[in-house]
Amino acid sequence: MKLIVTIPCYNEADTLAAVIHEIPRTLPGVDSVEVLIVDDGSTDNTVAVARAAGADHVLSNMHNAGLARSFQRALWAAVERGADIIVNTDGDNHYDQSKIGDLIKPILEQRADIVIGSRKLMQTKNRFLNKVGSFVMTKWAGLPKYDVSTGFRAYSREAALKLSVYSTHTYVHTTLLSAQDQGLAMLELPIADRKVERPSRLIKNVPSHIWKAGWNIVRNIVIFRPLRFFGLIGIVLTTVGMIPLIRFFYLYLMGNGSGHLQSIVIGVMFILLGYINLVLGLLGSAIGWHRKVTEEVLYRVKKLELQSRQ
């Protein structure tokens, strides 16, 4: 049983050594523990620090490709190197790597495919933004009430092969929706995080992050929950359209309908927009079934590719 701890990094030379040193190298139920770094085009000494601290594998992107792409590369690289379990953590020492044994235990016991190291949003610096993201993902997208923004997670080999990353900004939301869509068993484990004083590498400024993260969440809801997304919009538009129609018919029955034809026009317009959104939701749902077939084919291709290398 091999565990590979993946760490996507961008300019983390100051903290990366502490992260690597904290990773336990012997764990019950695990034969070997390895550390894999994906350097996302760092301009500092991240690569040198990673090697000096004992990282087993160091991969480098030619340029800053972003967190989502770096995570995706790390996940596949770990599977290629024979990982049975993959734990992802950050290079800024935000998470407690000494708890990795607790994080992987449900996977070893075959109780989960993915274990989420939940911070319960108590220590994290950007707690308000994370609460907003969690609210949207749980209420609108239908995810369980997890800490959807944490990157401290454990994945089984099968989960790593099945997950898809439909994002270029961050992977945390899209992978949970993908996991739920694939029917993977998820479990949340409360693990306290640490405060990080330096500015976030992902959140360069709040307005930009709100825009990118918000757009990413909406796009993934459209991909994975099209009927829920467009259906809700359709219901709202139809409800709004009913108001002027009811007003017109009330006035008409009271003998005062003359001159209020604009109410019919406005009402019908909103109802038509609602109907169009419902059709978009049904179309998106049909496309979603095609996506699932494509993902199943991709999963089998990955398995065949790995088998051919053995």
GIDALIN-V126346 format. One record per residue. N is the residue number from 1. RES is the residue in one small letter. PHI is phi in whole degrees, -180 to 180 (* if undefined). NEAR is the number of other C-alpha atoms within 10 Angstrom. D_LAST is the distance of its C-alpha to the last C-alpha in Angstrom with 2 decimals. Layout:
n = (N | N)
res = (RES | RES)
phi = (PHI | PHI)
near = (NEAR | NEAR)
d_last = (D_LAST | D_LAST)
This chain:
n = (1 | 2 | 3 | 4 | 5 | 6 | 7 | 8 | 9 | 10 | 11 | 12 | 13 | 14 | 15 | 16 | 17 | 18 | 19 | 20 | 21 | 22 | 23 | 24 | 25 | 26 | 27 | 28 | 29 | 30 | 31 | 32 | 33 | 34 | 35 | 36 | 37 | 38 | 39 | 40 | 41 | 42 | 43 | 44 | 45 | 46 | 47 | 48 | 49 | 50 | 51 | 52 | 53 | 54 | 55 | 56 | 57 | 58 | 59 | 60 | 61 | 62 | 63 | 64 | 65 | 66 | 67 | 68 | 69 | 70 | 71 | 72 | 73 | 74 | 75 | 76 | 77 | 78 | 79 | 80 | 81 | 82 | 83 | 84 | 85 | 86 | 87 | 88 | 89 | 90 | 91 | 92 | 93 | 94 | 95 | 96 | 97 | 98 | 99 | 100 | 101 | 102 | 103 | 104 | 105 | 106 | 107 | 108 | 109 | 110 | 111 | 112 | 113 | 114 | 115 | 116 | 117 | 118 | 119 | 120 | 121 | 122 | 123 | 124 | 125 | 126 | 127 | 128 | 129 | 130 | 131 | 132 | 133 | 134 | 135 | 136 | 137 | 138 | 139 | 140 | 141 | 142 | 143 | 144 | 145 | 146 | 147 | 148 | 149 | 150 | 151 | 152 | 153 | 154 | 155 | 156 | 157 | 158 | 159 | 160 | 161 | 162 | 163 | 164 | 165 | 166 | 167 | 168 | 169 | 170 | 171 | 172 | 173 | 174 | 175 | 176 | 177 | 178 | 179 | 180 | 181 | 182 | 183 | 184 | 185 | 186 | 187 | 188 | 189 | 190 | 191 | 192 | 193 | 194 | 195 | 196 | 197 | 198 | 199 | 200 | 201 | 202 | 203 | 204 | 205 | 206 | 207 | 208 | 209 | 210 | 211 | 212 | 213 | 214 | 215 | 216 | 217 | 218 | 219 | 220 | 221 | 222 | 223 | 224 | 225 | 226 | 227 | 228 | 229 | 230 | 231 | 232 | 233 | 234 | 235 | 236 | 237 | 238 | 239 | 240 | 241 | 242 | 243 | 244 | 245 | 246 | 247 | 248 | 249 | 250 | 251 | 252 | 253 | 254 | 255 | 256 | 257 | 258 | 259 | 260 | 261 | 262 | 263 | 264 | 265 | 266 | 267 | 268 | 269 | 270 | 271 | 272 | 273 | 274 | 275 | 276 | 277 | 278 | 279 | 280 | 281 | 282 | 283 | 284 | 285 | 286 | 287 | 288 | 289 | 290 | 291 | 292 | 293 | 294 | 295 | 296 | 297 | 298 | 299 | 300 | 301 | 302 | 303 | 304 | 305 | 306 | 307 | 308 | 309 | 310)
res = (m | k | l | i | v | t | i | p | c | y | n | e | a | d | t | l | a | a | v | i | h | e | i | p | r | t | l | p | g | v | d | s | v | e | v | l | i | v | d | d | g | s | t | d | n | t | v | a | v | a | r | a | a | g | a | d | h | v | l | s | n | m | h | n | a | g | l | a | r | s | f | q | r | a | l | w | a | a | v | e | r | g | a | d | i | i | v | n | t | d | g | d | n | h | y | d | q | s | k | i | g | d | l | i | k | p | i | l | e | q | r | a | d | i | v | i | g | s | r | k | l | m | q | t | k | n | r | f | l | n | k | v | g | s | f | v | m | t | k | w | a | g | l | p | k | y | d | v | s | t | g | f | r | a | y | s | r | e | a | a | l | k | l | s | v | y | s | t | h | t | y | v | h | t | t | l | l | s | a | q | d | q | g | l | a | m | l | e | l | p | i | a | d | r | k | v | e | r | p | s | r | l | i | k | n | v | p | s | h | i | w | k | a | g | w | n | i | v | r | n | i | v | i | f | r | p | l | r | f | f | g | l | i | g | i | v | l | t | t | v | g | m | i | p | l | i | r | f | f | y | l | y | l | m | g | n | g | s | g | h | l | q | s | i | v | i | g | v | m | f | i | l | l | g | y | i | n | l | v | l | g | l | l | g | s | a | i | g | w | h | r | k | v | t | e | e | v | l | y | r | v | k | k | l | e | l | q | s | r | q)
phi = (* | -110 | -110 | -119 | -96 | -100 | -136 | -71 | -132 | -143 | 55 | -116 | -60 | -73 | -121 | -62 | -61 | -63 | -64 | -64 | -66 | -82 | -70 | -67 | -96 | -132 | -142 | -60 | 84 | -122 | -82 | -149 | -124 | -125 | -117 | -121 | -106 | -114 | -83 | -93 | 71 | -61 | -107 | -110 | -95 | -55 | -64 | -63 | -64 | -61 | -67 | -66 | -81 | 105 | -63 | -80 | -137 | -130 | -111 | -129 | -77 | -68 | -149 | -72 | -88 | 104 | -64 | -62 | -68 | -66 | -63 | -62 | -66 | -63 | -62 | -68 | -62 | -67 | -64 | -59 | -89 | 87 | -68 | -92 | -135 | -124 | -114 | -106 | -139 | -100 | -87 | -95 | 65 | -74 | -108 | -95 | -66 | -66 | -94 | -60 | -58 | -68 | -66 | -89 | -57 | -62 | -73 | -60 | -85 | 59 | -100 | -156 | -95 | -136 | -118 | -102 | -79 | -77 | -89 | 54 | 57 | -98 | -104 | -59 | -63 | -98 | -64 | -65 | -63 | -68 | -65 | -63 | -61 | -65 | -62 | -64 | -70 | -84 | -81 | -92 | -86 | 85 | -76 | -61 | -78 | -98 | -80 | -75 | -100 | -76 | -101 | -86 | -142 | -116 | -130 | -75 | -60 | -63 | -63 | -63 | -75 | -90 | -66 | -121 | -114 | -101 | -167 | -116 | -98 | -144 | -98 | -64 | -81 | -65 | -71 | -69 | -65 | -63 | -63 | -65 | -65 | -84 | 76 | -78 | -80 | -115 | -142 | -107 | -126 | -65 | -138 | -64 | -100 | -116 | -75 | -113 | -80 | -73 | -60 | -67 | -73 | -82 | -98 | -73 | -154 | -61 | -59 | -64 | -67 | -60 | -65 | -66 | -67 | -64 | -65 | -63 | -65 | -62 | -62 | -73 | -66 | -62 | -68 | -96 | -132 | -63 | -69 | -67 | -67 | -73 | -64 | -64 | -62 | -62 | -64 | -62 | -64 | -65 | -62 | -62 | -67 | -71 | -62 | -67 | -67 | -62 | -61 | -63 | -65 | -65 | -64 | -64 | -67 | -85 | 82 | -129 | -82 | -63 | 87 | -118 | -64 | -62 | -65 | -66 | -62 | -65 | -62 | -64 | -60 | -66 | -65 | -64 | -63 | -64 | -64 | -61 | -66 | -63 | -64 | -61 | -64 | -66 | -65 | -62 | -65 | -65 | -64 | -61 | -65 | -66 | -61 | -63 | -64 | -63 | -65 | -65 | -64 | -62 | -60 | -69 | -65 | -61 | -62 | -65 | -65 | -67 | -66 | -69 | -87 | -76)
near = (12 | 17 | 27 | 26 | 27 | 26 | 27 | 26 | 27 | 25 | 19 | 23 | 20 | 14 | 16 | 23 | 21 | 15 | 21 | 24 | 14 | 15 | 18 | 14 | 14 | 12 | 15 | 8 | 14 | 16 | 11 | 13 | 19 | 20 | 22 | 25 | 26 | 27 | 26 | 24 | 19 | 19 | 14 | 13 | 12 | 25 | 26 | 11 | 18 | 26 | 15 | 10 | 15 | 14 | 20 | 14 | 17 | 17 | 16 | 16 | 15 | 10 | 11 | 15 | 15 | 21 | 22 | 20 | 21 | 26 | 24 | 17 | 16 | 25 | 27 | 15 | 19 | 25 | 20 | 13 | 14 | 15 | 24 | 19 | 26 | 28 | 26 | 22 | 25 | 21 | 25 | 25 | 21 | 20 | 24 | 18 | 24 | 13 | 15 | 23 | 17 | 14 | 25 | 28 | 17 | 19 | 22 | 18 | 9 | 11 | 13 | 20 | 23 | 28 | 24 | 25 | 29 | 22 | 23 | 20 | 18 | 13 | 14 | 18 | 15 | 14 | 15 | 11 | 15 | 17 | 16 | 11 | 19 | 22 | 18 | 17 | 25 | 15 | 11 | 15 | 21 | 15 | 17 | 16 | 13 | 22 | 25 | 27 | 22 | 22 | 21 | 24 | 22 | 30 | 26 | 24 | 21 | 16 | 22 | 24 | 19 | 19 | 23 | 20 | 19 | 19 | 20 | 14 | 17 | 23 | 23 | 21 | 25 | 24 | 22 | 24 | 25 | 21 | 19 | 17 | 14 | 16 | 11 | 18 | 15 | 20 | 20 | 21 | 17 | 13 | 19 | 18 | 21 | 16 | 15 | 14 | 9 | 7 | 10 | 12 | 14 | 12 | 14 | 10 | 11 | 11 | 10 | 11 | 15 | 14 | 11 | 15 | 19 | 15 | 13 | 20 | 21 | 16 | 17 | 22 | 23 | 19 | 20 | 22 | 22 | 25 | 23 | 19 | 22 | 23 | 21 | 17 | 19 | 25 | 17 | 14 | 20 | 21 | 15 | 16 | 23 | 18 | 15 | 21 | 20 | 14 | 15 | 22 | 16 | 13 | 14 | 13 | 9 | 9 | 9 | 12 | 15 | 9 | 8 | 16 | 13 | 12 | 20 | 18 | 13 | 17 | 23 | 17 | 15 | 21 | 20 | 16 | 17 | 24 | 19 | 16 | 23 | 22 | 16 | 18 | 23 | 17 | 13 | 20 | 19 | 13 | 14 | 18 | 12 | 12 | 14 | 14 | 11 | 12 | 17 | 14 | 12 | 15 | 18 | 14 | 13 | 17 | 13 | 11 | 12 | 14 | 9 | 8 | 7 | 6)
d_last = (16.36 | 15.81 | 18.45 | 18.47 | 21.96 | 22.26 | 25.57 | 26.59 | 29.52 | 32.45 | 35.07 | 34.47 | 35.27 | 38.10 | 36.19 | 32.48 | 32.82 | 34.54 | 31.79 | 29.02 | 31.24 | 31.94 | 28.35 | 28.07 | 25.42 | 25.81 | 26.01 | 26.52 | 23.51 | 21.08 | 19.32 | 18.88 | 20.38 | 19.51 | 21.58 | 20.54 | 23.44 | 23.85 | 27.09 | 28.87 | 30.96 | 33.03 | 36.20 | 36.67 | 34.81 | 32.07 | 29.24 | 31.13 | 31.97 | 28.39 | 27.24 | 30.37 | 29.95 | 26.55 | 24.07 | 20.52 | 19.46 | 22.12 | 21.70 | 24.88 | 26.17 | 28.49 | 31.20 | 32.11 | 30.04 | 31.14 | 29.89 | 28.31 | 26.12 | 25.22 | 24.27 | 22.12 | 20.28 | 19.96 | 18.60 | 15.77 | 15.08 | 14.99 | 12.51 | 10.18 | 10.80 | 9.95 | 13.57 | 14.88 | 18.30 | 19.59 | 23.21 | 24.95 | 28.18 | 30.62 | 31.49 | 35.22 | 35.25 | 36.50 | 34.45 | 34.50 | 31.10 | 32.42 | 32.17 | 28.40 | 28.39 | 30.78 | 28.85 | 25.60 | 27.51 | 27.93 | 24.18 | 23.62 | 26.44 | 24.96 | 28.17 | 26.81 | 23.94 | 25.70 | 28.26 | 30.81 | 32.55 | 35.96 | 38.69 | 41.30 | 42.65 | 44.88 | 43.97 | 42.27 | 44.45 | 44.21 | 44.93 | 47.17 | 44.65 | 41.98 | 44.48 | 45.24 | 41.58 | 41.02 | 44.18 | 43.18 | 39.66 | 40.95 | 44.18 | 43.31 | 39.57 | 39.73 | 37.20 | 38.02 | 40.05 | 37.26 | 37.34 | 35.62 | 35.79 | 33.99 | 30.67 | 29.99 | 27.51 | 24.56 | 21.84 | 19.44 | 15.87 | 17.17 | 20.19 | 18.42 | 16.57 | 19.92 | 22.33 | 24.03 | 26.19 | 29.32 | 31.08 | 31.49 | 33.73 | 32.20 | 29.40 | 31.16 | 33.10 | 30.86 | 27.85 | 30.19 | 31.53 | 28.09 | 27.14 | 30.40 | 29.94 | 26.53 | 28.16 | 26.21 | 28.14 | 29.62 | 31.65 | 33.88 | 34.48 | 37.49 | 36.73 | 39.44 | 38.68 | 40.47 | 42.83 | 41.75 | 44.84 | 43.56 | 43.36 | 40.22 | 37.82 | 37.18 | 40.86 | 42.68 | 45.79 | 46.61 | 47.82 | 44.76 | 42.41 | 44.44 | 44.21 | 40.47 | 39.52 | 42.07 | 40.95 | 37.30 | 38.32 | 40.50 | 37.92 | 35.30 | 37.95 | 38.73 | 35.07 | 34.42 | 38.02 | 39.99 | 42.44 | 43.18 | 43.67 | 45.79 | 47.38 | 48.81 | 50.17 | 51.57 | 53.34 | 54.86 | 56.09 | 57.50 | 59.28 | 60.78 | 61.87 | 63.64 | 65.89 | 68.01 | 68.14 | 69.48 | 71.91 | 73.16 | 73.69 | 75.47 | 77.80 | 78.29 | 79.32 | 81.67 | 83.25 | 81.95 | 79.01 | 80.61 | 79.06 | 75.78 | 73.72 | 71.43 | 70.09 | 68.91 | 67.28 | 65.45 | 64.43 | 63.12 | 61.20 | 59.35 | 58.71 | 57.27 | 54.97 | 53.88 | 53.21 | 51.17 | 48.99 | 48.48 | 47.40 | 44.99 | 43.52 | 43.09 | 41.56 | 39.15 | 38.22 | 37.50 | 35.34 | 33.51 | 32.49 | 31.10 | 29.15 | 27.65 | 26.49 | 24.96 | 23.16 | 21.79 | 20.52 | 18.95 | 17.27 | 15.76 | 14.71 | 12.93 | 11.09 | 10.18 | 9.18 | 6.81 | 5.38 | 5.56 | 3.79 | 0.00)
